[in-house]
Amino acid sequence: MARGVWVYHARVERAAGDDDRRLALLSGAERERWAAFRRERDRRLYLLAHCLLRVALSRHGPLEPAEWRFTTPGTGRPELVGGQAEPGLTFSLSHGGAVAACAISTAGRVGVDVEPADREVDPGVLDMVLAPAERRLVDAGADAASRRRAFLGLWTAKEAYAKAVGEGLSLPLRELRITLEPPALALRGAPLAGWTLRWFEPGAGHVAACVVEHGAGPAPAITVAELMPAA
């Protein structure tokens, strides 16, 4: 199995086609969650994201998109039911604004997060999730838009790492420090060796990050591409 990371993204407005055919790819539980959304745009984004993940997995695994089965263990991090693919195939899924993104990894644990660039940021949250140096970086922005984008760059990296390790928001995000140049992570003051961080833009108006654990070996290539699940 080739060692690497592949990040796929798709935009809702480009998802033309028959939603009934896309729904047929989902499990019964996924269709129930899809139906529970009240807003049409939320239903469309959820549907796009979960179809994107299934189609992406089929590019790197042996099953058809509708055949993949998932489980959520105690960590809360979704995983493939055992035996469906070669050991070591992991994934992460995110959606926000009008974009869905997923990461497929054969290199190690992976996390991805995407946020709309115009997302409102509660000032009270900043000191809860940013280290002092990160807060200074955000405050140094020339205007509100640049400060928001700086925050979202840090936030997506932290969220992607939290997803990769399966801790979600239980992780003390203020103790996870992000360095922009070069991109790097440190937890409680100790550099996270064997982890790679990459930001990418899945289209205008969105910010996204991918974090992968690769151990002592060289960092794997992270390939980013648009992938539109056909309907």
Residue frames as qw, qx, qy, qz and C-alpha x, y, z in Angstrom:
[[0.000, 0.889, 0.459, 0.000, 0.00, 0.00, 0.00],
 [0.406, 0.514, -0.028, 0.755, 1.51, 3.31, -1.10],
 [0.395, -0.519, -0.454, 0.608, 2.31, 5.66, 1.78],
 [0.121, 0.255, 0.204, 0.937, 0.70, 9.07, 1.47],
 [0.109, 0.522, 0.575, -0.620, -2.12, 11.45, 2.30],
 [0.074, 0.331, 0.600, 0.725, -4.83, 12.55, -0.11],
 [0.110, 0.440, 0.468, -0.758, -7.15, 15.45, 0.69],
 [0.084, 0.403, 0.709, 0.573, -10.30, 15.85, -1.39],
 [0.105, 0.394, 0.390, -0.826, -12.71, 18.77, -1.32],
 [0.079, 0.458, 0.732, 0.499, -16.00, 19.69, -3.00],
 [0.128, 0.085, 0.181, -0.972, -18.31, 22.71, -3.06],
 [0.373, 0.420, 0.738, -0.375, -22.06, 22.51, -2.64],
 [0.426, 0.668, 0.033, -0.610, -22.87, 24.85, -5.54],
 [0.284, 0.480, -0.716, -0.420, -21.05, 22.51, -7.94],
 [0.250, -0.018, 0.956, -0.151, -22.89, 19.42, -6.74],
 [0.607, 0.215, -0.185, -0.743, -25.41, 19.27, -9.55],
 [0.326, 0.099, -0.924, -0.175, -27.24, 16.03, -10.14],
 [0.690, -0.379, -0.455, -0.416, -29.73, 13.66, -8.57],
 [0.249, -0.524, 0.599, -0.551, -29.63, 13.76, -4.77],
 [0.913, -0.123, 0.142, -0.362, -31.67, 10.55, -4.62],
 [0.872, 0.329, -0.321, 0.166, -28.78, 8.71, -6.25],
 [0.201, 0.550, -0.570, 0.576, -26.36, 10.21, -3.75],
 [0.614, -0.399, 0.362, -0.577, -28.64, 9.25, -0.87],
 [0.973, 0.060, -0.152, -0.165, -28.53, 5.66, -2.08],
 [0.581, 0.449, -0.553, 0.394, -24.81, 5.61, -1.23],
 [0.201, -0.507, 0.511, -0.665, -25.45, 6.37, 2.46],
 [0.211, -0.122, -0.940, 0.237, -26.24, 3.95, 5.25],
 [0.318, -0.677, -0.619, -0.239, -29.63, 3.98, 6.93],
 [0.468, -0.638, -0.315, 0.524, -28.17, 5.82, 9.94],
 [0.280, -0.151, 0.212, 0.924, -26.62, 8.46, 7.67],
 [0.100, -0.441, -0.585, -0.674, -29.92, 8.99, 5.87],
 [0.406, -0.724, -0.550, 0.096, -31.66, 9.47, 9.22],
 [0.402, -0.517, -0.096, 0.749, -29.15, 12.14, 10.21],
 [0.150, 0.116, 0.452, 0.872, -29.52, 13.78, 6.78],
 [0.219, -0.598, -0.643, -0.426, -33.32, 13.91, 7.18],
 [0.435, -0.657, -0.476, 0.390, -33.03, 15.48, 10.64],
 [0.277, -0.149, 0.061, 0.947, -31.50, 18.70, 9.28],
 [0.239, 0.727, 0.514, -0.389, -34.12, 21.42, 9.00],
 [0.189, 0.794, -0.193, -0.545, -32.33, 23.66, 6.53],
 [0.868, 0.491, 0.070, -0.020, -31.92, 22.59, 2.92],
 [0.360, 0.793, -0.460, 0.170, -28.34, 23.89, 2.73],
 [0.417, -0.531, 0.695, -0.248, -27.37, 21.82, 5.78],
 [0.886, 0.125, 0.423, -0.145, -28.88, 18.69, 4.24],
 [0.725, 0.677, -0.117, 0.049, -27.04, 19.30, 0.97],
 [0.084, 0.773, -0.592, 0.213, -23.70, 19.88, 2.70],
 [0.639, -0.328, 0.657, -0.230, -24.07, 16.76, 4.85],
 [0.896, 0.339, 0.272, -0.093, -25.00, 14.67, 1.84],
 [0.540, 0.777, -0.306, 0.108, -22.09, 16.02, -0.19],
 [0.183, -0.702, 0.651, -0.223, -19.60, 15.41, 2.63],
 [0.708, -0.197, 0.653, -0.182, -20.58, 11.81, 3.27],
 [0.854, 0.499, 0.150, -0.014, -20.72, 10.94, -0.42],
 [0.304, 0.840, -0.434, 0.122, -17.34, 12.59, -0.91],
 [0.419, -0.551, 0.700, -0.176, -15.84, 10.43, 1.85],
 [0.847, 0.092, 0.511, -0.114, -17.25, 7.22, 0.39],
 [0.726, 0.685, -0.024, 0.049, -16.07, 8.00, -3.13],
 [0.085, 0.823, -0.538, 0.160, -12.63, 9.00, -1.83],
 [0.625, -0.378, 0.666, -0.150, -12.29, 5.80, 0.19],
 [0.881, 0.320, 0.345, -0.045, -13.11, 3.78, -2.92],
 [0.479, 0.820, -0.308, 0.060, -10.17, 5.41, -4.69],
 [0.070, 0.633, -0.716, 0.284, -7.84, 3.91, -2.11],
 [0.472, -0.161, 0.792, -0.351, -9.67, 0.80, -0.95],
 [0.060, -0.015, 0.940, 0.336, -11.36, -2.30, -2.39],
 [0.188, 0.516, 0.795, -0.260, -15.05, -1.47, -1.89],
 [0.082, 0.583, 0.484, 0.647, -17.69, 0.43, -3.83],
 [0.051, -0.364, 0.219, -0.904, -18.83, 3.74, -2.27],
 [0.673, -0.390, -0.123, -0.616, -22.10, 2.32, -0.90],
 [0.860, -0.101, -0.497, 0.057, -20.36, -0.66, 0.73],
 [0.305, 0.346, -0.550, 0.696, -18.24, 1.14, 3.33],
 [0.610, -0.652, -0.435, -0.118, -19.33, 0.67, 6.95],
 [0.156, 0.576, -0.379, 0.707, -18.29, 2.88, 9.84],
 [0.640, -0.535, -0.525, 0.166, -18.13, 2.65, 13.60],
 [0.033, -0.780, 0.219, -0.586, -17.57, 5.22, 16.33],
 [0.674, -0.153, -0.624, 0.366, -15.56, 3.80, 19.26],
 [0.455, -0.719, -0.401, 0.340, -15.20, 5.36, 22.68],
 [0.396, -0.224, 0.087, 0.886, -12.86, 8.05, 21.36],
 [0.321, 0.752, 0.318, -0.479, -15.68, 9.47, 19.23],
 [0.074, 0.568, -0.552, -0.606, -13.43, 9.36, 16.18],
 [0.873, 0.327, 0.100, -0.348, -15.23, 7.58, 13.30],
 [0.230, -0.461, 0.817, 0.259, -13.38, 4.55, 11.96],
 [0.622, 0.204, -0.592, -0.469, -13.84, 1.89, 9.33],
 [0.907, -0.225, 0.241, -0.262, -15.33, -1.39, 10.49],
 [0.374, -0.550, 0.717, 0.210, -12.42, -3.83, 10.59],
 [0.595, 0.069, 0.774, 0.206, -11.51, -5.97, 7.60],
 [0.520, 0.777, 0.311, -0.172, -12.77, -3.63, 4.89],
 [0.453, 0.846, -0.251, 0.129, -9.36, -2.36, 3.80],
 [0.725, 0.208, -0.446, 0.481, -5.68, -2.95, 4.41],
 [0.548, -0.675, -0.304, 0.390, -4.53, -2.06, 7.93],
 [0.422, -0.284, 0.069, 0.858, -3.36, 1.52, 8.20],
 [0.042, 0.454, 0.478, 0.751, -6.00, 3.17, 6.02],
 [0.141, -0.541, -0.565, 0.608, -7.47, 6.04, 8.05],
 [0.121, 0.582, 0.455, 0.663, -9.64, 9.04, 7.24],
 [0.086, -0.425, -0.432, 0.790, -11.03, 12.32, 8.51],
 [0.104, 0.608, 0.629, 0.474, -14.08, 14.30, 7.39],
 [0.109, -0.445, -0.311, 0.832, -15.07, 17.96, 7.79],
 [0.169, 0.595, 0.554, 0.558, -17.60, 20.36, 6.34],
 [0.181, -0.617, -0.334, 0.689, -18.22, 24.04, 6.88],
 [0.167, 0.504, -0.184, -0.827, -19.73, 26.94, 4.99],
 [0.775, 0.462, -0.037, -0.430, -20.26, 25.60, 1.47],
 [0.441, 0.561, -0.700, -0.030, -17.35, 23.12, 1.38],
 [0.941, -0.292, 0.143, -0.094, -16.81, 19.49, 2.33],
 [0.310, 0.689, -0.651, 0.071, -13.33, 18.03, 2.75],
 [0.947, -0.291, 0.120, -0.066, -11.96, 14.61, 3.61],
 [0.079, 0.721, -0.688, -0.017, -8.47, 13.23, 4.11],
 [0.996, 0.007, -0.071, -0.060, -7.42, 9.65, 3.36],
 [0.075, -0.788, 0.605, -0.089, -4.13, 8.51, 4.89],
 [0.965, 0.029, -0.250, 0.069, -1.95, 5.43, 4.62],
 [0.414, 0.528, -0.458, 0.582, 0.84, 7.13, 6.58],
 [0.241, -0.126, -0.705, 0.655, -0.76, 7.42, 10.02],
 [0.001, -0.692, -0.636, 0.340, -3.54, 9.16, 11.91],
 [0.187, 0.250, 0.332, 0.890, -4.98, 12.12, 10.03],
 [0.032, 0.682, 0.569, -0.458, -7.29, 15.04, 10.72],
 [0.195, 0.314, 0.395, 0.841, -8.83, 17.70, 8.49],
 [0.004, -0.676, -0.541, 0.500, -10.87, 20.80, 9.28],
 [0.201, 0.362, 0.415, 0.810, -12.50, 23.40, 7.02],
 [0.062, -0.650, -0.498, 0.570, -14.13, 26.67, 8.03],
 [0.317, 0.820, 0.341, 0.333, -15.75, 29.56, 6.13],
 [0.480, 0.163, -0.156, 0.848, -13.40, 32.55, 6.10],
 [0.200, -0.485, -0.049, -0.850, -16.23, 34.88, 7.19],
 [0.607, -0.438, -0.658, 0.079, -17.13, 32.81, 10.25],
 [0.284, -0.830, 0.079, -0.474, -17.93, 35.03, 13.22],
 [0.614, 0.088, -0.614, 0.487, -15.35, 34.74, 16.00],
 [0.523, -0.808, -0.245, -0.117, -16.41, 35.34, 19.60],
 [0.197, 0.745, -0.446, 0.456, -13.67, 37.49, 21.21],
 [0.637, -0.547, 0.402, -0.365, -14.22, 35.63, 24.45],
 [0.996, 0.073, 0.057, 0.013, -13.10, 32.41, 22.80],
 [0.521, 0.732, -0.372, 0.232, -9.66, 33.68, 21.82],
 [0.131, -0.638, 0.652, -0.388, -7.99, 33.39, 25.22],
 [0.845, -0.163, 0.403, -0.312, -9.63, 29.99, 25.75],
 [0.935, 0.276, 0.209, 0.073, -8.07, 28.38, 22.68],
 [0.561, 0.729, -0.199, 0.338, -4.97, 30.45, 21.81],
 [0.726, -0.284, -0.193, 0.596, -1.56, 30.41, 23.46],
 [0.156, -0.832, -0.084, 0.525, -0.24, 33.91, 24.32],
 [0.246, -0.346, 0.538, 0.728, 2.06, 34.02, 21.27],
 [0.168, 0.396, 0.801, 0.417, -0.85, 32.98, 19.05],
 [0.026, -0.847, -0.487, 0.212, -3.07, 35.66, 20.52],
 [0.190, -0.690, 0.180, 0.675, -0.41, 38.27, 19.77],
 [0.247, -0.015, 0.728, 0.639, -0.21, 37.03, 16.20],
 [0.085, 0.648, 0.732, 0.193, -3.96, 37.41, 15.74],
 [0.138, -0.867, -0.285, 0.385, -4.06, 40.84, 17.40],
 [0.316, -0.452, 0.358, 0.754, -1.31, 42.06, 15.06],
 [0.380, 0.473, 0.693, 0.389, -3.66, 41.83, 12.07],
 [0.119, 0.046, 0.131, 0.983, -4.20, 45.11, 10.25],
 [0.493, -0.116, -0.109, -0.855, -7.98, 44.82, 10.19],
 [0.719, -0.108, 0.475, -0.496, -10.84, 42.61, 11.33],
 [0.895, 0.357, -0.142, -0.225, -10.70, 40.41, 8.22],
 [0.511, 0.532, -0.635, 0.231, -6.99, 39.68, 8.58],
 [0.277, -0.378, 0.707, -0.531, -7.37, 38.99, 12.31],
 [0.851, 0.056, 0.260, -0.452, -10.25, 36.61, 11.61],
 [0.834, 0.436, -0.333, -0.063, -8.26, 34.78, 8.95],
 [0.204, 0.535, -0.731, 0.372, -5.23, 34.47, 11.25],
 [0.546, -0.229, 0.600, -0.538, -7.43, 33.01, 13.97],
 [0.906, 0.215, 0.095, -0.353, -9.10, 30.56, 11.59],
 [0.605, 0.537, -0.582, 0.074, -5.72, 29.38, 10.34],
 [0.046, -0.382, 0.793, -0.473, -4.74, 28.52, 13.91],
 [0.681, -0.029, 0.423, -0.597, -8.18, 27.12, 14.72],
 [0.876, 0.320, -0.212, -0.291, -8.31, 24.76, 11.73],
 [0.453, 0.461, -0.730, 0.222, -4.87, 23.38, 12.58],
 [0.256, -0.256, 0.728, -0.582, -5.88, 22.77, 16.21],
 [0.791, 0.121, 0.226, -0.555, -9.17, 21.18, 15.18],
 [0.770, 0.414, -0.459, -0.157, -7.46, 18.94, 12.63],
 [0.228, 0.383, -0.820, 0.361, -5.01, 17.69, 15.27],
 [0.481, -0.116, 0.586, -0.641, -7.82, 17.12, 17.78],
 [0.864, 0.242, -0.038, -0.440, -9.67, 15.04, 15.18],
 [0.597, 0.466, -0.653, 0.025, -6.55, 13.06, 14.33],
 [0.125, 0.251, -0.841, 0.463, -5.98, 12.01, 17.95],
 [0.440, -0.408, -0.764, -0.236, -9.68, 11.47, 18.62],
 [0.272, -0.305, -0.584, 0.701, -9.96, 13.95, 21.48],
 [0.001, -0.769, -0.516, -0.378, -12.15, 16.60, 19.87],
 [0.077, -0.791, 0.062, -0.604, -12.79, 19.62, 22.05],
 [0.801, -0.590, -0.078, 0.061, -11.68, 17.74, 25.17],
 [0.729, 0.151, -0.075, 0.664, -8.13, 18.56, 24.08],
 [0.262, -0.803, -0.160, 0.510, -6.78, 21.66, 25.89],
 [0.603, 0.680, 0.231, 0.346, -6.43, 23.72, 22.72],
 [0.085, -0.977, 0.176, -0.084, -4.62, 26.55, 24.49],
 [0.604, -0.569, 0.531, 0.171, -1.80, 24.10, 25.26],
 [0.744, 0.282, 0.486, 0.361, -1.51, 23.08, 21.60],
 [0.039, -0.778, 0.147, 0.609, 0.68, 25.70, 19.97],
 [0.735, 0.546, 0.346, 0.205, 0.78, 26.22, 16.21],
 [0.298, -0.563, 0.315, 0.704, 3.78, 27.72, 14.42],
 [0.609, 0.717, 0.141, -0.308, 3.15, 29.24, 11.00],
 [0.620, 0.713, -0.315, 0.092, 6.66, 29.35, 9.53],
 [0.323, 0.049, -0.831, -0.450, 7.58, 26.60, 9.27],
 [0.732, -0.316, -0.184, -0.575, 4.24, 24.89, 9.97],
 [0.401, 0.136, -0.840, 0.340, 4.64, 22.91, 13.20],
 [0.653, -0.588, -0.261, -0.400, 2.80, 21.82, 16.34],
 [0.261, 0.257, -0.735, 0.570, 3.79, 21.65, 20.00],
 [0.639, -0.556, -0.431, -0.310, 1.76, 20.31, 22.92],
 [0.661, -0.744, -0.061, 0.082, 2.44, 21.61, 26.43],
 [0.152, -0.886, 0.393, 0.192, 5.70, 23.11, 25.21],
 [0.552, -0.271, 0.736, 0.283, 7.05, 19.93, 23.61],
 [0.368, 0.418, -0.495, -0.667, 7.35, 19.81, 19.80],
 [0.854, 0.153, 0.412, -0.280, 5.18, 17.12, 18.22],
 [0.016, -0.487, 0.766, 0.419, 7.85, 15.32, 16.24],
 [0.171, 0.101, 0.961, 0.192, 6.53, 13.00, 13.58],
 [0.288, 0.712, 0.590, -0.249, 3.55, 15.20, 12.73],
 [0.253, 0.075, 0.404, 0.876, 3.08, 17.30, 9.59],
 [0.190, 0.694, 0.467, -0.513, 0.73, 20.27, 9.17],
 [0.214, 0.109, 0.512, 0.824, -0.45, 21.76, 5.89],
 [0.317, 0.556, 0.357, -0.680, -2.97, 24.49, 5.20],
 [0.213, 0.170, 0.723, 0.635, -4.89, 24.57, 1.93],
 [0.342, 0.294, 0.121, -0.884, -7.68, 26.58, 0.31],
 [0.313, 0.281, 0.898, 0.128, -10.60, 24.46, -0.89],
 [0.132, 0.679, 0.546, 0.474, -11.93, 27.33, -2.97],
 [0.055, 0.447, -0.095, 0.888, -12.55, 31.00, -2.33],
 [0.495, -0.524, 0.017, -0.693, -13.88, 32.02, 1.05],
 [0.922, -0.359, -0.100, -0.107, -12.72, 29.02, 3.08],
 [0.001, -0.703, 0.677, -0.217, -9.74, 28.08, 5.25],
 [0.976, -0.112, -0.106, -0.156, -8.65, 24.48, 5.84],
 [0.082, -0.682, 0.716, -0.122, -5.87, 22.46, 7.44],
 [0.948, 0.019, -0.305, -0.092, -4.69, 18.86, 7.38],
 [0.279, -0.681, 0.640, -0.221, -2.55, 17.25, 10.09],
 [0.932, 0.117, -0.325, -0.109, -0.99, 13.79, 9.74],
 [0.593, -0.624, 0.508, -0.018, 1.08, 11.62, 12.06],
 [0.796, 0.500, -0.334, -0.064, 3.89, 9.86, 10.21],
 [0.906, -0.367, 0.037, 0.207, 6.31, 8.82, 12.94],
 [0.502, -0.630, 0.328, 0.494, 10.08, 8.89, 12.64],
 [0.604, 0.249, 0.549, 0.522, 10.18, 8.52, 8.86],
 [0.118, -0.006, 0.246, 0.962, 10.09, 11.30, 6.30],
 [0.394, 0.395, 0.361, -0.747, 6.93, 13.37, 6.02],
 [0.469, 0.356, 0.771, 0.242, 4.53, 11.94, 3.43],
 [0.002, -0.117, -0.384, -0.916, 3.36, 13.90, 0.44],
 [0.257, 0.509, 0.630, -0.527, -0.05, 15.53, 0.98],
 [0.094, 0.179, 0.643, 0.739, -1.96, 15.70, -2.29],
 [0.251, 0.471, 0.461, -0.709, -4.92, 18.11, -2.44],
 [0.015, -0.085, -0.709, -0.700, -7.53, 17.86, -5.19],
 [0.557, 0.103, 0.143, -0.811, -11.14, 18.68, -5.92],
 [0.045, -0.066, -0.983, -0.168, -13.39, 15.63, -6.19],
 [0.524, 0.016, 0.061, -0.850, -17.06, 15.92, -7.04],
 [0.371, 0.082, 0.915, -0.136, -19.11, 12.81, -6.21],
 [0.237, -0.024, -0.615, -0.752, -21.09, 12.04, -9.35],
 [0.460, 0.221, 0.644, -0.570, -24.83, 11.54, -9.20]]
